Amino acid sequence: MTRQGIIAIVVLAFVVAPATLLADDATLARIEQAINDKGLNWTPGPAFFSLADFRARLGMHLAGGENQVCGAEDNENRLLSVPSSLNYVTQGDVTSVKDQGQCGGCWAFAAVAALESAAIIESGYPQSINLSEQYLLGCDSGESGCGGAYDLDQPMDFLCSTGTVDASCFPYAGQDSSCTPCGSYQSDIYTGAAHGDVTQTVDALKQGLVTYGPIAVSMEVFDDFNYYTSGVYSYAYGNDEGAHAVLLVGYDDGGSYFLVKNSWSAAWGMNGYFEIAYSEVTGSTNFGANAVWIQFSAGPNSGGDDDNDNDTNSSADDDLAGIVNATKTTLSGCGQ
């Protein structure tokens, strides 16, 4: 390259970088103004990703419409009451936050995270369990790998029929791959027993959490979500950039929000998590339009401890526990 060419690149960098920063500052200011005007309760900061990186992580391509209830159509009415708050993170039933990188494999991360939590709650696996998302990206032909997925039901079908392996057997690559797990993978399979949908209402999502544990859910993502740092998120400003899959892990009636685990690293948001207002279930983000639970079947050295201290029902009153267990029995065959 000529000396003139090098100089031109350097000059361009000095021109483009400040322009990008100015645009980011302007967007942040608009978000802050919208939050103030709408009386919202969350704090934005500088954009966490470039716009291209942000868009690359949104791997859901929803066809639209609400979930169909699996099994008992009125399952949300089967629970007489639920606790006013629930947090599977503090109960030790959620694995570490991961980073999907510049790959639209959020669907695999949400599905696998739900199976990991089910393994902890139902079979006594340690919180350190780390299952492979790459196994789904490379081996689930029903989806498009980093190109995304059309719903969360197909990945759950795959986990129930085929399963996944420990992450050490098929480490995450952050890109599409062929189906090439470790040579001993057949003795390292973790599978789900059944899965089903949860109706898109606040009450049904809360009751689904109580009944089944953490749930994989979808949401629409807008520009402002790239600026989220803390607080109870509600849409404030920006364009719809695509749909995303995350793990619903708790709720709080006092603050009227759900607690959600993301897959954008622990450096994003609140140590990798975010809170989202109940109102977003019917709001712009269409939170929970696709919401799917999964029950654990088996894996290497399954704990099988029915008295597992992590079981959410151990902290509920006897009546609630009985209703929850009855609902599990009713819906246990859905989605197999």
N, C-alpha and C positions, 0 to 999 in steps of 0.2 A: 504494500500500500504506500502511496506517495505521502510526502510530508503534508501536502495540502489536504489530502483526504483525512489524515489523522486529526489535523486541526479542525476540519469541518465536523467530525464526529464529536470531538470535545466540546465545540461550541454548541452543537445541537443538544448535547446532554445538559449543558448549563441552561439552555432555553426551555427544554421540555420538562425537566425536573421541577423547576419553580412553577411552571404552568400547571403541572399535575397537583402540586401541593396547594396552589391557590384554588383549584377546582374542588379538592378535598375539603379545604377549609370552608368554602362556600356551601358545600353540601352539609357539612357538620352544623354550620350556622342555621341552615334551613330546618334541619332535624330538631335542633335545640328550640327553635322558635315554634315549630309544630307541637313539640312536647309541651311547651309552656301554654300555647293557645288551647290545646285540648285537655290540659290538666292531667297529663299522664305521669306515671310514677316510675320512670327509669332514666338512667344516666348514659348518654352516649359519649364516645371518645373518638379519636382518629380512626379512620377505616383500618380494620385489621388485615384485610387482604386487598390486593389489586382487584379491579373489577373482573378481569379475566379469571383469576384464581377463585374468586367468590362464585362466579357462575359455574365453574368447572366442578364444584363440590355439590351442586344441586342436581341429584340424579333420579328424582322421581318424575314420572310423566303420567300424571293421573288423568283418567278418562272423565272424571267428574262424578258428582252424585254422592250420596251418603252410603255408608256401609249397610249391607244387609245383615240383620241379626242372625247369628248361627244358633240353631236349636230353639230355645224358648224365646218367642218374640218379645215377651214382656219381662225379660230377665232383670231389667233395671228396677222393676217393681217387686222383685222377690226378696230384696234386702229391706228389712224394716228400718234399719238405720246403719250408718257408717260412722267411723270416728271423725271428728272435726278436722283432723290433720293426719297425714301419713307421710313418712319419709323413709324410703327403703335404703337410702344412702347411709343415714345415721344408724340404721339397723344392721349394716354390714352386708346387705344383700345385692350390692351393685359393684361391678368390677371397675377397674381403673379407666379413666377417660383415654380414648385412643385418638389417633389423627389419620383421617382418610387421605390426606394430601390432595393433590390436584387430580382427583379421580371421582367420578360420580357414583361411587360405590356406597353411598350413605345407606341404601336399602340393605346391603349386606351387614353393615355395622349395626344398624338398628335391630335386625333379625337375630344376629349372633349375640348381641348384648342381652336381648330378651331371653334367649336360651341359656346364657351364662347365669343370669339371675335365677331362672327356673331351676337350674342345677344346684345352685347354692341353697335355695329355699326348700326345694322338695327332696333333695338327695344328700344334703350336707357337704357338698363340695366346698373347698375353701374360697375365700373372696379373691384369691390370686389366680383362679382358673382363667385361662386365656385361650379362647378358641379362635379358629382361623376364619377370617373373612375372605382370604385369598382362595380358599377352597370353594366358596360360593362363586367368586368372580371367575374362576377358571373352570369349574365343573358343573355349574348350574346353567344348562343350555337354554333354560326358559327365560333368562334375562340377558341383558346386553353388557354385562361387565361394568366397566367404567362409564359406558354409555347410558347406564341407568336401568330402571325397572318401571313397569306400569302399575304395579301395586305391591303390597307387602304379603299378600296371600301366597303367591307362587314361591317366594323364598321360604316361607314357613312350610309349604308343601315339601320343598326340597329337604329341609331340616328334619321333617318327620319321616320321609321315605328313604333318604340317603344319609343325612346328617352332615357333620363337619368333623374336623380333626383338631388336635392341639395346634396352636400357632407355631410351635417349634417344628412340627411336621410339614407345615406349608406356610412359611412366613409371609407377611404382607409385603407386597412389592409396589403398591401404589400405581399399578397399571394392569392392563389385561394380560392374561397368560393362558397357556394351555393347562390341562388338568394333570399336574405333575407333583402330587404330594410325595412324602417320603416313602421309601420302600415298605415300611412296616405299617402303613396307614390303616390297613384293614383291622388291625388290633387296637386302633386308636380312635375309633369312631364314637362320637357323641350324637345322640338323636333325640328328637322330640316325640312325644306320644300323641299329641293332638293339638290343634289350634283352631281358633275361631275369631270372628269379628266382634267388635264392641260398637254399639250404637253411638252416633255422634251427638251426644248430649253431655253436659257437665256431670249430671248424676250418674249416667251410665259409665263414663270414664272413671269416675271415683270408685264406683262399685266394682268395675272391672279390675282396678288396682287392688282393692281389698281381696277380691276373689282369686285372682290369678297371679298377682305380683306385677312387676314392671311390664309395660305394654309398648310395642313398637307402633309409632304413629307418624302420620304425614302432616305437613304444613306447607302453605305457600310462603315464600320468602321474598321480602322486599328489600330495596336498597338500604333502608335504615338499619336492618338487622346486622349488617356488616360493621356498624358503628356501636353496637350494643356492648356495654361493659358491666352493668349491674341493674338491679331493680326489676319491677314487674313489667315485662315487655307488652306493649300494645302497638299496633301499627301507627306510625306517626307521619311518615313522608317517603315518597319515592315510588319507583316502578316495581312491578312484580317481576322478579328475575328468574323464577322457577320454583319447583317444589322440592322438598327435602324430607328425609326420614330421620327420626330421632327416637330416643327412648324415654317414655313417660315413667317417672320414678316416684312421684309423690304429689301431694296437694295440701293446701292450707285454706280453710274456709275463712279464717280471720283476715287474711290478706287477699282472698278471692283469686288465688292463682294456682297453677300447676307447676311442679318442679320437673325439669327436663334435662336429661343428659345428652350433650351434643357429641359429635365426633370430629371436632376441629382443634384438638389438643387442649391440655389443661391451661394453656396460656390464654385461651379465648374466654370471654365472658367471665363468669364467676367460677374460676377454676375448672372450666370446661362445661359448666352447667348454666342454665338460665331459668328464670321464672317467667311465666306467660299468663296473662289475665284470663280468667274464666270466659270473659266476653269474647275472646278471640275464637272460641268454638263456633260462634255464629258471626264472627267478624271477618276482617279482610284476609287474615291468614288461613281461615278455614281449618283451624287446628283440629286434628283428629278425624278428618274426612275418611281416612283409611287407618283404622286402629285394630291391631291384631295381637291376641295373647297366644302364648305357646306353653304347653306343659312338657316337662322333661320325661324322657323314657329311660335311657341308659347310657352309660359311658364306661371307660376303663375304671375299675375300682369304685363303682358307684357306692355312695355312702349309704343310701337307703335308710336313713335315720328318720323315722317318723316323729321322733321327739326333738328334732332339730330346733335349737333355740332361735334360729333366724326366722322360723315360721311366723308370718304376720298374725295368724289366728291365735297364737299363744298369748298375745297382748290384748285380745278382744274379749268381751264378756261372753259367757256361755251361750246365750241366745244368738248373738251375732255369729259366733263360730259355727253353731249348728246350721244356721241359714246359709252361710258361705259354703260349708261342706255339702249341703243338699244341692246347691246350685252347681257346684263342681261335678257332682254325680250326674245331674241332668244334662250338662253340656259337654261331658268328657269325650263323646264320640264325634263332635263337630269338626269338620274340616280335615278328617283323616284321609 
